[in-house]
Amino acid sequence: MEINMSYEDAFKELRQIEADIQNETVSVDVLAEKIKRASELIALCQSKLTKTEAEVNKIISQMEQKPANG
């Protein structure tokens, strides 16, 4: 899997896999491969979301610790 793949690109590919499976355009021969790829993309998206949440929480925490100027 591409380590530097953006969240948007991963999500887009995941949605395409979902559409292919729902539309039954995925042959049985490649179904397992598509499911494996979807699993990898889900893990990548979850990782990016978790990292972003931690960064946002850190920023908010830092903002709350600074005295207000006023």
C-alpha positions, 0 to 999 in steps of 0.5 A: 500500500502507498504510505503517502496516499492521501485520505481523499485518494484512499477513500475514493478508491475504497468507494470505487471498490464498494461500487464495483462490488455492489454493481457486481462488476468484480469477478469471483477471481479478483473478489478476494484481492479487492476485499484485501485492498479495501481492508488496507484502505480502511486501515489507512483511513482509520490511521489518518483519522486517529492521527488527525484527531490527536493533533487537533486535540493537542492544538486545542489543549495548547490553546486552552492553556494560553492566557487570554489577552484582553 
